[in-house]
Amino acid sequence: MGGMEERTLKSPSHCTGTEQDYDVRQWDTREGCEVRQILDRVADKWSLLAIAHLERQTLRFSELRRRIEGISQRMLTVTLRQLERDGLVTRTVHPVVPPRVEYTLTPLGATLHATIQALVDWTEDHQEEIAAARASYDSRQDDLAALS
């Protein structure tokens, strides 16, 4: 394993506080709070795509790699290991020659799929508004650059 972003704490810890005193400015700065770490993992584009492709089906590594456009073999390996460690994916090795390795969502991983689908739906519903906002912003930046 490489950089710090691939390492995680060995034992789980919990954030202090309750729903009533929830403060978005604190959830990622509290010592020992793993919310940001978990969000970084599950909100990563490769994790999102792997979870989406594993919905209601078991896939072999090579099938996942073909379906996830642009992912390298190493990045898919790292992503699947992290998802397995987090309890979101199950890896099954079948004792055949050559070994057949399959991945499937755990019940916990399956609960995440609805959240991912909601995010995809929101993006699809608002993509034109976002494109217009980007075009407007880029136009203002171009105008500012022309003045300087």
N, C-alpha and C positions, 0 to 999 in steps of 0.2 A: 504494500500500500504506500501511496505517495504522501501528498501534502496533508495539512491539518484538516482540510475540508472532508477528507475521507475517514478521519478518525472520529470516534464517538466515545462518550463516557461509558465505562464498563457497567455501572449500576444506575438504575433509573432514579431520578429524583423528581420531586413534585414542586410546583410553584406554590408559594404561599398566597393566600388571599382567596376570596370568594367571588362569585358573580357580581355581588353588590359593589365591591371595591375594585373591579376590573379596570385597568388603565392600560390602553394600548401602548403607551410610552414605556411601560414597565415590563411587559411580557417578554421582551427579548433582552432585557438588561439585568433581570434578577439573577443573582448568583445561584447556580444549580438548576435553573429553569431550562428545560429542554424543548420548549415550544418552538423557538426559532430553529433549533437544530432539526426537529421533526419536519417543520414546514419547509426548510431548505431541501430536505430529502424528498418529500412527497410532491413538492411543487416544481422540482427539477423537470425540464422538458422530457428527458429520457425516461424518468420514472413514470411521468404521466402517460407517455406513449406505451410503455410496457404494460402498465395497469390496464389501459384502455384495450390493448390487443388481447389481454388475457381474460377479459370479461366473458364469462360463460364458456370458456374453452381452455384446454390444455395445449400448450405449444412446445415444440422442440426448440432448442437454442437457434438452430439454423433457420427455422420458420420465423421466429421473432426477428432475427437479424434481417431477413428479407423484407419483412413488413415495416420495420422501423427505418425509414429512409434516412441515410446519412450517418447512422451510428456505426462506430468501429467495433470490431470484435472485443477489444479491450474494454471500451466504455460499456458495452452491453454486459460483459462479465462483471464489471464493477457495480453497475446498476442493479443487476439481479442479485448479487451477493448482499448488497445493502438492503434491498427489499426483503430478502430472505431473513437477514439478521433482525430486521424490524418486525418480522412476523406477518408480512403482507403477501409473501410469495412462498410457495413450497417447491422445492427442487427434488425430483425423483430420478434416481439413476437405475435404469433397468439393466440387469446383468446379462447383456448379450454382447456379441462381438460384431462390430465395434459397439461400445456402450451407448445406450440411448438415454439422453437426459431430457426430462420434460419439466416444464414450469406451469404452475397453476396458481390462481389467487387463493389465499386462505379466506375463511369467512370474514376476518378483519379486513383484508384487502378488498374483498367484494363490497364492503360497506363504503369504501372510499370511492368506488366507481360512480355512485350517484352524485357525489360532490364534483367529481371531474366532469361528468356530463352536464351538470348545471353551469359550470364555468365555460364549457364549450358552447352551450346554448346561449349564454349571455354574450359571448364573443360574436357568435353568428348574428344575434339580434342587433348588435350595436356596431358591427364592422363598418358600415357606411358612415355613421357618425364619427367614428374614430378616424377613418380615412379623410373625411372633410376637415376634422380638427388638425390632423397632421399636415394637410395641404396648406391650411391657413397659417399654421405655425411656421412651416418652411418658407412660405411666401414672405412673412414678416421678417424672418431671418435673412432672406435674400435681399430685402429692401434695406435692412440695417447694414448688411455687408457692402451694398452699393454706395451707401452714404459715407462709409469710412475710407 
